[in-house]
């Protein structure tokens, strides 16, 4: 017994655009993360500095990385949805 897909998959006209955006956002995150690693490796003592409410830089930077990743994911989702809607409207106008 074969199971068919729940929905027919169509060609994603925005896939190349989404891939490029994903790579750009990845490199943005990579630079910020590399800063964290750089500080941890080359300026270890500075990670002990209290920056907010008695919490040190290591904890705050780590939490900021997590929040930043979530924000980047939301931005990626928003921009991709917007681009897909835009391209779908263009495709409907051509037909």
VOBA-1610 file (N, C-alpha, C; in pm, whole numbers, padded with zeros to 5 digits, always signed):
BEGIN
Unk+00084-00116+00000Unk+00000+00000+00000Unk+00090+00124+00000Unk+00068+00213-00096Unk+00147+00334-00108Unk+00076+00451-00041Unk+00155+00532+00019Unk+00100+00652+00082Unk+00138+00772-00003Unk+00041+00847-00049Unk+00066+00965-00131Unk+00093+01086-00040Unk+00164+01185-00091Unk+00186+01307-00011Unk+00055+01375+00023Unk+00052+01442+00136Unk-00069+01512+00180Unk-00102+01627+00086Unk+00000+01690+00032Unk-00021+01802-00061Unk+00076+01787-00177Unk+00032+01824-00293Unk+00119+01818-00410Unk+00226+01926-00399Unk+00349+01888-00417Unk+00460+01983-00410Unk+00479+02046-00548Unk+00481+02178-00547Unk+00504+02251-00671Unk+00646+02306-00669Unk+00692+02352-00785Unk+00825+02411-00792Unk+00826+02539-00709Unk+00927+02553-00626Unk+00942+02671-00541Unk+01025+02774-00617Unk+00958+02873-00673Unk+01027+02976-00752Unk+01121+03060-00667Unk+01097+03065-00538Unk+01177+03149-00448Unk+01292+03073-00382Unk+01311+02948-00416Unk+01410+02866-00344Unk+01552+02921-00356Unk+01590+02971-00473Unk+01725+03025-00488Unk+01742+03151-00403Unk+01641+03237-00403Unk+01644+03360-00323Unk+01652+03325-00175Unk+01573+03227-00132Unk+01572+03187+00009Unk+01706+03128+00050Unk+01767+03051-00039Unk+01898+02992-00007Unk+02003+03101+00011Unk+02002+03201-00078Unk+02099+03312-00065Unk+02077+03390+00064Unk+01951+03415+00097Unk+01921+03485+00223Unk+01969+03403+00342Unk+01943+03273+00339Unk+01986+03186+00448Unk+02137+03189+00468Unk+02211+03190+00357Unk+02357+03194+00366Unk+02404+03328+00424Unk+02340+03437+00383Unk+02377+03569+00437Unk+02350+03575+00587Unk+02236+03526+00629Unk+02204+03529+00772Unk+02295+03436+00850Unk+02332+03323+00790Unk+02426+03231+00855Unk+02559+03301+00881Unk+02612+03370+00779Unk+02740+03436+00796Unk+02732+03551+00896Unk+02619+03620+00900Unk+02600+03723+01002Unk+02609+03661+01142Unk+02537+03550+01162Unk+02541+03482+01291Unk+02681+03429+01320Unk+02748+03377+01217Unk+02882+03323+01233Unk+02979+03429+01285Unk+02970+03550+01233Unk+03059+03658+01276Unk+03035+03691+01424Unk+02909+03699+01462Unk+02876+03729+01602Unk+02923+03615+01693Unk+02902+03491+01650Unk+02945+03375+01728Unk+03098+03368+01736Unk+03164+03400+01624Unk+03311+03399+01624Unk+03365+03501+01724Unk+03294+03612+01741Unk+03333+03709+01843Unk+03327+03649+01982Unk+03222+03572+02008Unk+03208+03505+02137Unk+03324+03407+02159Unk+03351+03327+02059Unk+03461+03229+02070Unk+03594+03301+02085Unk+03613+03408+02008Unk+03738+03484+02017Unk+03762+03540+02156Unk+03657+03596+02214Unk+03670+03648+02350Unk+03700+03535+02447Unk+03631+03423+02431Unk+03651+03310+02522Unk+03791+03253+02513Unk+03851+03258+02394Unk+03984+03199+02375Unk+04095+03299+02407Unk+04081+03422+02355Unk+04192+03516+02364Unk+04180+03618+02477Unk+04062+03635+02533Unk+04044+03730+02643Unk+03958+03665+02751Unk+04003+03551+02797Unk+03927+03469+02891Unk+03882+03547+03014Unk+03968+03628+03066Unk+03936+03702+03188Unk+03819+03799+03168Unk+03804+03850+03047Unk+03696+03946+03024Unk+03559+03879+03029Unk+03553+03748+03013Unk+03426+03677+03024Unk+03372+03679+03167Unk+03459+03709+03264Unk+03417+03712+03405Unk+03358+03847+03445Unk+03369+03947+03358Unk+03321+04082+03392Unk+03170+04080+03410Unk+03126+04138+03520Unk+02982+04149+03548Unk+02925+04260+03459Unk+02821+04227+03381Unk+02767+04326+03289Unk+02624+04367+03321Unk+02546+04280+03384Unk+02407+04313+03412Unk+02357+04231+03529Unk+02313+04299+03632Unk+02253+04235+03750Unk+02339+04122+03806Unk+02470+04142+03808Unk+02560+04042+03863Unk+02589+03925+03770Unk+02539+03930+03648Unk+02561+03822+03552Unk+02683+03857+03466Unk+02768+03758+03445Unk+02892+03787+03372Unk+02870+03790+03220Unk+02974+03840+03152Unk+02969+03856+03007Unk+02945+03723+02936Unk+03003+03615+02983Unk+02987+03485+02919Unk+02840+03444+02914Unk+02771+03457+03024Unk+02629+03419+03030Unk+02545+03512+02944Unk+02569+03643+02955Unk+02490+03739+02878Unk+02513+03724+02728Unk+02637+03704+02689Unk+02668+03686+02547Unk+02604+03556+02497Unk+02613+03451+02574Unk+02553+03324+02536Unk+02401+03334+02520Unk+02337+03400+02615Unk+02192+03421+02604Unk+02158+03509+02485Unk+02240+03611+02462Unk+02218+03699+02347Unk+02230+03622+02216Unk+02323+03528+02210Unk+02336+03444+02090Unk+02210+03362+02065Unk+02154+03308+02169Unk+02031+03229+02156Unk+01916+03317+02108Unk+01900+03432+02172Unk+01792+03523+02133Unk+01814+03573+01991Unk+01938+03604+01956Unk+01970+03651+01821Unk+01937+03544+01717Unk+01965+03418+01747Unk+01933+03309+01654Unk+01782+03299+01632Unk+01706+03315+01738Unk+01559+03311+01726Unk+01510+03428+01642Unk+01565+03546+01667Unk+01526+03664+01590Unk+01561+03647+01443Unk+01680+03595+01415Unk+01718+03570+01276Unk+01623+03470+01210Unk+01582+03368+01283Unk+01487+03271+01229Unk+01353+03336+01196Unk+01307+03424+01283Unk+01181+03495+01258Unk+01193+03589+01138Unk+01307+03658+01129Unk+01330+03746+01015Unk+01333+03664+00885Unk+01404+03553+00889Unk+01413+03466+00770Unk+01274+03419+00729Unk+01196+03373+00824Unk+01061+03326+00795Unk+00975+03437+00735Unk+00981+03554+00794Unk+00901+03668+00746Unk+00940+03706+00603Unk+01071+03721+00579Unk+01117+03762+00447Unk+01087+03656+00340Unk+01103+03529+00376Unk+01075+03422+00280Unk+00925+03414+00248Unk+00842+03428+00348Unk+00698+03426+00324Unk+00657+03543+00236Unk+00714+03660+00264Unk+00684+03779+00184Unk+00727+03758+00038Unk+00846+03702+00017Unk+00897+03678-00118Unk+00813+03573-00190Unk+00775+03467-00121Unk+00691+03364-00182Unk+00557+03422-00225Unk+00495+03502-00139Unk+00367+03565-00173Unk+00383+03656-00294Unk+00491+03732-00296Unk+00519+03823-00407Unk+00536+03745-00537Unk+00612+03637-00533Unk+00636+03557-00654Unk+00511+03483-00697Unk+00428+03440-00602Unk+00304+03373-00638Unk+00209+03469-00708Unk+00205+03595-00663Unk+00120+03695-00727Unk+00170+03722-00869Unk+00303+03728-00887Unk+00358+03748-01021Unk+00322+03631-01112Unk+00328+03509-01057Unk+00296+03390-01135Unk+00149+03387-01175Unk+00062+03432-01085Unk-00081+03435-01116Unk-00111+03542-01221Unk-00038+03652-01217Unk-00061+03761-01312Unk-00020+03719-01453Unk+00082+03633-01465Unk+00129+03586-01595Unk+00032+03486-01657Unk-00046+03420-01575Unk-00136+03315-01627Unk-00263+03370-01678
//
